[in-house]
Amino acid sequence: LTIRERWKSTVGLEVHAQIATESKLFSNASTNFASPVNSCVSLFDCATPGTLPVLNRKCVESAVMTALALSCRLNETSLFERKHYFYADLPAGFQITQQGQPIAVNGEIKFHVFTPRLHKSPYSKSSKIKQIQLEQDSGKSLHDENATRSLIDLNRAGIPLMEFVFEPDLVDGEEAAALVKELAFTLQLLGVCSGKMEEGALRVDANVSVSNRDSLGVRTEIKNIGSVRAVAAAIQYEINRHISILEVGNKMFNETRAWDAINKKTVPMREKEDKEDYRFMPETNLPPLRIHLREDLPNKSNLVDAVMLKRQLPELSEQIRQRLKDKISPEIIIALMSNFALLQLFNRIIRNNENRQPQLVAKFLVMDFVPHENFIGQLIDLLQSNLINLITAKKILEELMLDSNKLPKEIVKEHNWFLISDEKQLEQICLEIIEKNPELVSGYKRGKKKLFKPLMREMVKVTEQRANMAIVAKIMERLLK
């Protein structure tokens, strides 16, 4: 066994997703990310004495739709409570959350894992969701090291969050990254979260442990990981760090760490030898949250209707995969569905011309991306008509970036980039290549079949990548026989 195979790594995630609403969870202050500092703060957000929370109905509906999409069991009654801790950016000294009796429990998310350099082919995976809870976000602390002071921005204080607590059933960073991508995609499909990790709309905490037994090892928590690739890198680094410490017989300590994106490593934040006491207590200013789960909701009831919301669910990711699986290869589906905007663009291009081949459209979009969908549609048409190949398509994209006033076909004509598919012309070029490379030809005829590739590369070079290589391969094989 290798060192890596002797140890078993276990990973569990906690993900905070900001709910896409115009106002905050318990106040009418704006949630606009680009607003000036401290301009979106109500009296409740800054904990002015005497102010009371008013629950945002849209947040509850978003959480219910998300829970239904992830096969969770909705709790007919959930409770809000106070979680006490003291940070400068938490003016009330507590966060309103749903730790004990959350809005939803016992769900599952299914996803596919595929990293080209690591995996030969995609594989399916699922992760159990322990619970989904509603809670409010804290403000931001900005530390000015030169002036040795901290600045507080309360714009984020009170922003509505859904916290997803996953069971520790992942084994490495790539699985964790694939889960986060799938969750972000689902939330964007539902329209309940922007999924923009660069704006903090989706934040990931990862719990990592390593053991050589069936039981879990000592857990390390990595806080506030800010991108999908950082999720994979941070977890993989932490697994390797655990193994290197345990291999020499040292003990691990329960601690909280942060991901240093510049130096590509985790760094200590604080030790967690003693479990923090958050002194949870009921939020007496908010009544129990009730959701109607049956068909018989009275017309005048103000309860959130889960049955109606279930009918409004869009086509979900598993259904999209089933729809595409006969038309597009699994690897391309994973790449296409890792970017919600890309899938929307794919759907529009296919809708504009249903004769376009889905596999070709998807392959092209995954290869490169330009903002003007009409240009992409025209490029797909040129590819599908065998007038150009993918290499030429990339060259056209580069030209379009420099001059977006030209049409793709005009660029092909201007540079004479049309694909050479004329069999007589290609046969003549093949004969010239065979004549100029007698050693390769004689070696191939003696049984060295791998010499076929260098002959094909000569064709690529001679035709400046414009030959229809499918036709060339047949001609070359025939001539060599």
N, C-alpha and C positions, 0 to 999 in steps of 0.2 A: 504493500500500500504506500502511496505517496503521502507526504505530510498533510496535504489538503484532504485526502481521502480518509485519514485517521480521525478527523474532527467533523462534527456535525454542527452546522450553523443554523440558527433560527432567527427569523426576522418578523417583526410585527409593526404595523404602521398605525399612526394616528394622523388624520388629515383634516385640516381646517379649511373650509370653503366659504368664501364670502358670498352671501345671497345677493343676487342682482335685483335690488329694489331701489326706488328713488329716495326712500327715507329709511331711517335707522330702525332697529328692532323695537325700541321702546320710546322713541321720540320722533318728531317730524323733521329733524335736521337732515340736510342733504347728505347723500353718500358719494358725491362726485369726487373721483380720485384726484383730479387735477386742480381742485380748489385751492386758493391761497391758505397758508398756514392758519389754523385756529379760526377759520371762517364758517365752518359747518359744525358748530357746537351749540346745543340747546342748554337751557338751565339744568335739565336732567342729566345731560352728558357730563357736565362738570360737577355733578353731585351737589347742587345747591340745595340746602336743607328745605324740606317741605315739598319738593317736587316728586311726582309719582310716575311710575312706568305705565305706558299704554301700549299693549301688544299690537304689532303690525300684522294684520291678517294675511297679507301677501307672503310674509315669511313662513307662516304656518302652512299655507297652501303649497309653497315651494318644497318644504320639507316633506310633506305628505306625498307629493308627486315623486320626489326622489326616492323615498322609502318604497313606494309601489314599484318603481322601475327596477329597484335592486332586490325585489322579492322579500322585503322585510315584513315583519308582523307589526302592524300599527297598534299602539296602546290607545284604547278608547279614552283613557284619562292619563295625562302626564303632568308632572309637577315641576315648578321652577324653585330653585334654591340658591342660596348665596354661598359662594366659595371665597373664603377670606385669604387675601395675601396683600402685602404692602409693596407696591411699586409706585414711583412718582407719576407714571402715566395711567394709573388706575385711581382716579380721585375719590371714589366712594370707599376704597379699601376692601371692596369685594366685587366679584364678577357674578352676574346672574346667569345660571346655567341649568342643566338638567341631568346631573350625574346619577342620581338614584333611580328616578322613574322617567326615562327619556321618552321622546315621541315615538321612537321605533326601535325594534330589536330583531336579532336573529335573521339577518339577510345574507346575501351572497353575491359576489361579483365574479363573472367569468371573463377571462381575457386570454390572449395568446401571446406567447413569449418568443421573440426571434431577434437575435442580434447577429448579423451576417458573419462577423469575424469569430463568433463564439459558438454558434449553433448551426448544425448542418441543415436543419429544417425546423419550422415552427412547431411548438407544442402547446397544448391547451392546459390551462391552470385555472383554479378558482380559489377565492379567499372568503372565509366567513366574516360577516360583519356582526360584531358583538352588539353595537348600538349606534344610533344616530341621535344626536341631541342638539337642541337649539341653544345658542348662547350669544353673549355680546362680546365684541372685540375690545381690546384695550387701545389706548392711545399709543403714540410713538415717542420714545426718548431718543434725542439726538445728542451725542456726546462730543463736545468740543474739547479735544485734548490740549490744544494750545492755551485756551483760556481757562482750562480746568473747570468747566461748568457743563451742566446738562440742560438742554432745551426741550420743552415739552410741546408736542403738537397733538391736540385732542380731536382732530378731524376724524380719526379712525375710531375713537372711543364710541362704543355703542353700535358700530356697524354689525349687521346680523351675520352670524356664522352658523354653519352646520358642522359639527364635529363628527367625523367618522372614526369609530374605534374598531380596528380589524383584529381578528385573532392572529396569534403568532404562527402562521402556517406557510410562510415563504422561506426560501432557503438562501437567496443571494440578492445582490443589488439589481441584477437584470430583471428578476421577477418583480421586485418592488417598483422599478421604473415602469415596467409594462402595466402594472396595476394602476399606478398614478395616471398614466396616459389614458387608460380605459375609463377611469373615474372622471377625469377632466372632460373626455369626449362625451360621456353620458350626461354630465351636468350641462354641457353646451347644447346637446340635443334637446334637453328639456327646457333650456332657456333660463335656468335658475342660477347660473354662475358663469362669469366670463371665462374662467379658467386661466386667466393671465397671471402666470406665476411671477412675472417681472413686476407686476403691480401689487403682489402680495395677496391676490385673490384666491390663491391656492397655496397652502403652506404645509409642509410635511415634517412630522417628527418620526424618527425610526428607532425602534428598540431592537438591539442586536445582542445575541448571546451565542457562545460557542461551547460545546461540550463533547467529550468522547463517549458519553453514555446516552441513554434514552432520556434522562432528565435534562432540564434546561440548565445552562451555565449561568454565571453572574451577568446581569443585564447592564448594558450601557445604552443611554438614550442620546440620540443626536437630534438637536433642536433646530427648527426653522430652516429646513433645507429648501433652497429657492429655485431649483430647476429640475427637470426630469433627469438630465444627465448627471447632475450633482447628486441626486438620490442614488443612482447606480454606483457612482464613484465613491461617495461617502460610506455607503454600507460595505462595499467591497474592501475599502481601506480598513474599516473597523474590524471586519472579519479577519483580515490578514494580521492586524495588530493583535487581536486576541490570541490567534494561533501562535504567533511569534513569542508572546509572553508565556503562554501555557506550555509550549514546547520545552522551555528551559526550566520548567518547574515552579515558576512564580505564580502568585495568586492575582486574580482580577479583582478590581474594586468597583462597586456600584457607583457610577458617576454620570454626570451630564456633560456632553461635549458639543462642540459646534464645528461646522465644516468650514475650513479655510480654503476658499475657492482659488486663491492665488497660489498657495503652496501645495495644493491638492492633498490636504491631510486634515484629520480631525484634531481639535485642540481642546484642552479641558476648560469647562466653565465652572462647575462646582461638584463636590462629592455629594452623594446621596446616601450616606451610611444610615441616617435616620430618616424614616419616611416622614415627609412634611405633613403637618396637621393643618388642613385647610378650614377646620371648624365649620363644616357644612351645616346649614340651618335652613328651614323653609323660608322662601320669599313671601312674607305675609302680605305684601302689597299687590300680589298677583294671585287670582283664584286658580284652581286646577284648570288645565287646558283640556277641553273635551272635543273629541272628533267623532262625527257620526259615521259608523261603518256599515250600516244597513241601508236597504232601499227605501224605507218608509219615512224619509225626512219630511216633517211638516213644512209647508210653503213659507211660513213666517219665521222659521227657526233661523238663528244667526250662527248655528254650528257650521264648522267646515265639513263639507260633504265629500268623503273619501270615494264614494261610488261614482259621483259625477267626475271627480278629478281623474279617476282611473280610465274613464271613457275618453278623456282628453289627451291621454299619453300618445306621443308620436311614435313612429317606427323606431324601435330601440336597436342598440348596436348588434345584439345577437341576431335579430331579424334581418338587419342590413347584411351581415356576414352570410346568412343563409341565402339571401337574394343574389349576392355577388359570387358565391363560391363556384357556380358552374360556368361563370364567364371570366373570372380573374383568378390568377394563381394565389395561393395563401400568403406568400411573402409580399406580394404587391398589395393585397388587401390590408395587411398589417401596416404597411407604410402609408397607404392612403387614409386609413382610419386613425392614424396617429396625429392627424391635423384636421380639425373640424372644417376649417375654411377650404382646405383642399378637397374634401369630400363634397362640399357644396358646389365648388367649381366643377368637379367631375359630373355631378348630377345635371348642372346647367348645360354643359357641353354636349352630353348625351341627349338631353331634351331638345336642343336646337337642331339636331340631326340624328335620328334614331338609327341610321345606317352605319354610324361610327362604331367601330369595334371597342367594347368596354376595356378589354385587356390592353389594347394599344393606347387608348386615352389615358388609362390609369398609369401605365408604364411611363408614358411621356411626362405626366404630371409629377410622378415621384422622382423622375430624373432631373427635372428642372421646373421652374415656376416663373411665369411672367404675369403681370397684373391684368393684361388685356385679354379677356377670354375669347374674343373674336379671332385674334391672332392664333391662339392655341387651337381653336377649331379648324382654322385654315391649315395649320401645320399638320394636324391629325389627318385631314383630308389628303394632303400631299403624301404623307407616309402611307396611308391606306391604299392610295393609288399606285404605290411603288414608284413614285416620281423622285423621292428622296429617301435617305436612310436616317437612322437616329443620330449618327455622327454629324450629318449635314444639318439636321434639325437644331442641334446645339449651336452650330455656327450661325444659323439664321437667328437664333435667340440673341446671340452676342451682337449681331448687326442691329436687331430691333432695339436693343438697349441704347445703341448709339443714335439711331434714327427711327423713331416710332411712326413716322409718316409713311414709310414704305410698307407695302404688303409683302407677305412671305414669298409669294410667287414671283414678284418683281425682283426680289433679292436673289432668288434661285436663277432667274434668267440673266441678271446682270453679271453674276459670277460663273455662269455655266456649271451649276452644281447639280444638274439633273442626274439621277441614277442611271448608270449604263446598264441596260437590260437586254440590249440587242445581242442575240446569241452569236451571230457571225462576227461581230466586232469583238466580243469577249473571247471567242475561240481563237481569233487572230492574235490577241494579246497573250493568251495562254501558250500558244505555240512559240511566241517570242521568248517568254519566260523559261519554257522548257529548253529551248535552244541555248539560252545564256547560262543555264545552271545544270550542266551535264553531271556534275558530282552528286547533286541532290537527287536528280532523276535516277541515276544508276543505283544509288543507295536505297531509294524507295522501291525500285524494282527487285532489289535483293531481299526485300522483306522488312526494311526499316520504315514502317508506316508513319512513325512520328515525324519523318522528313516532309510529310505532306503540308504541315503547318508553315514551315519556312517558305514553301512555294506559294502558299496562299498570302503570306505576308508580303511577298514580292508583288503580287497583284494589287494589294492595298496601296503599296508605295507607288507603283506605276500609274494607277488610276486616281491617285490622290484621294483615296477612300470613297470613290464614287461608284465602284463596281457592285452589282447585285451579287453578293457573295453566295447566295443559295444556288444561283444559276452557275456561277464560276466553279463551285465545288463539283457539280455534276459533270461539267465540261472537262475539268482537270482530271477527274477520275477516269473518264472515258478515254482521254488522250494518253494517259499514263499506262493504260492497259494495252 
